[in-house]
Amino acid sequence: MRTLPASPVLDAWRARRRLDRLARALRARGWVAEPRYADLPPLLRVYAREVPAIGDSVLAVRHLDGWWFRSGTGVLVGPCAHAEFAAERVGLLLTPWGVAALTGREGREPGEG
């Protein structure tokens, strides 16, 4: 049996649904998650409120083994079926950048030499 190629409109709708779940999980962890759904592909802009200039864009992409969240850097952060896990991974990717921006030093707390 032959399968038809997926519709880009239907895939965009599915991606938005998955990104909405990820956005809720990220917001629960204190991140700002702004949907950018006007263009294709839909994406989610994620950043810390204290450092809005530093963030990432997350997409929901379809792979042979299902839907995955992918960072704008190309890193697969987790399967879409596990939005909580993916939110944790996005936080792990962004936290060092935010700390460096806030402290002026990579990974050091204010007052450390």
C-alpha positions as CSV (number, residue, x, y, z in Angstrom):
1,M,0.0,0.0,0.0
2,R,1.4,3.4,-1.0
3,T,1.2,6.4,1.4
4,L,0.6,9.9,0.2
5,P,3.0,12.7,1.1
6,A,1.9,14.7,4.1
7,S,0.3,18.0,3.5
8,P,2.4,21.0,4.6
9,V,-0.7,22.7,6.0
10,L,-1.6,19.6,8.1
11,D,2.1,19.2,9.2
12,A,2.1,22.9,10.3
13,W,-1.1,22.4,12.3
14,R,0.4,19.3,14.0
15,A,3.6,21.2,14.7
16,R,1.7,24.1,16.3
17,R,-0.2,21.7,18.5
18,R,3.1,20.1,19.7
19,L,4.8,23.5,20.2
20,D,1.8,24.7,22.3
21,R,2.4,21.8,24.7
22,L,6.1,22.6,24.9
23,A,5.3,26.3,25.5
24,R,3.1,25.4,28.5
25,A,5.9,23.2,29.9
26,L,8.5,25.9,29.4
27,R,6.4,28.6,31.0
28,A,5.9,26.4,34.0
29,R,9.7,26.4,34.4
30,G,9.9,30.2,34.2
31,W,10.9,30.6,30.5
32,V,9.2,33.0,28.1
33,A,7.8,31.0,25.2
34,E,6.5,33.1,22.3
35,P,4.8,31.3,19.4
36,R,5.8,32.4,15.9
37,Y,3.2,30.7,13.8
38,A,2.7,33.2,11.0
39,D,5.4,31.7,8.8
40,L,6.3,28.2,7.8
41,P,7.7,26.3,9.6
42,P,6.0,27.4,12.9
43,L,8.4,27.9,15.7
44,L,8.6,28.8,19.4
45,R,10.9,31.6,20.5
46,V,12.3,30.7,24.0
47,Y,14.3,33.0,26.3
48,A,14.7,34.2,29.9
49,R,12.8,37.3,30.8
50,E,16.0,38.8,32.3
51,V,17.9,38.3,29.0
52,P,15.5,38.6,26.1
53,A,18.3,39.1,23.6
54,I,19.6,35.5,24.2
55,G,17.3,32.6,23.3
56,D,16.5,29.9,20.9
57,S,13.9,29.0,18.3
58,V,12.4,25.5,18.7
59,L,10.7,23.7,15.9
60,A,8.6,20.5,15.9
61,V,9.9,18.3,13.0
62,R,8.7,15.0,11.7
63,H,11.2,12.2,11.5
64,L,10.9,8.6,10.5
65,D,10.4,7.6,14.2
66,G,7.9,10.3,15.0
67,W,7.8,14.0,15.9
68,W,10.7,15.7,17.7
69,F,11.5,19.1,19.0
70,R,14.6,20.6,17.4
71,S,16.6,23.6,18.6
72,G,17.5,26.3,16.1
73,T,21.0,25.0,16.4
74,G,19.9,21.6,15.1
75,V,20.0,19.7,18.4
76,L,17.1,17.3,18.9
77,V,15.9,18.2,22.4
78,G,13.3,15.5,22.8
79,P,10.4,13.6,21.3
80,C,7.2,15.7,21.0
81,A,5.4,13.0,23.0
82,H,7.5,14.0,26.0
83,A,7.1,17.8,26.2
84,E,8.2,18.0,29.8
85,F,11.5,16.3,29.1
86,A,12.1,18.5,26.0
87,A,11.4,21.6,28.1
88,E,14.0,20.5,30.6
89,R,16.5,20.0,27.8
90,V,15.8,23.4,26.3
91,G,16.4,24.9,29.7
92,L,19.7,23.1,30.0
93,L,20.8,24.5,26.6
94,L,19.8,28.1,27.4
95,T,20.9,28.4,31.1
96,P,24.7,28.7,30.5
97,W,24.1,31.5,27.9
98,G,21.8,33.4,30.3
99,V,24.2,33.0,33.2
100,A,27.1,34.3,31.1
101,A,25.1,37.3,29.9
102,L,24.0,38.2,33.4
103,T,27.4,37.8,35.1
104,G,29.7,38.8,32.2
105,R,31.5,35.5,32.8
106,E,30.9,32.0,31.6
107,G,29.4,29.9,34.3
108,R,30.6,32.0,37.2
109,E,28.5,33.6,39.9
110,P,28.9,37.3,40.7
111,G,31.8,37.9,43.0
112,E,33.7,34.8,41.9
113,G,37.3,35.5,40.7
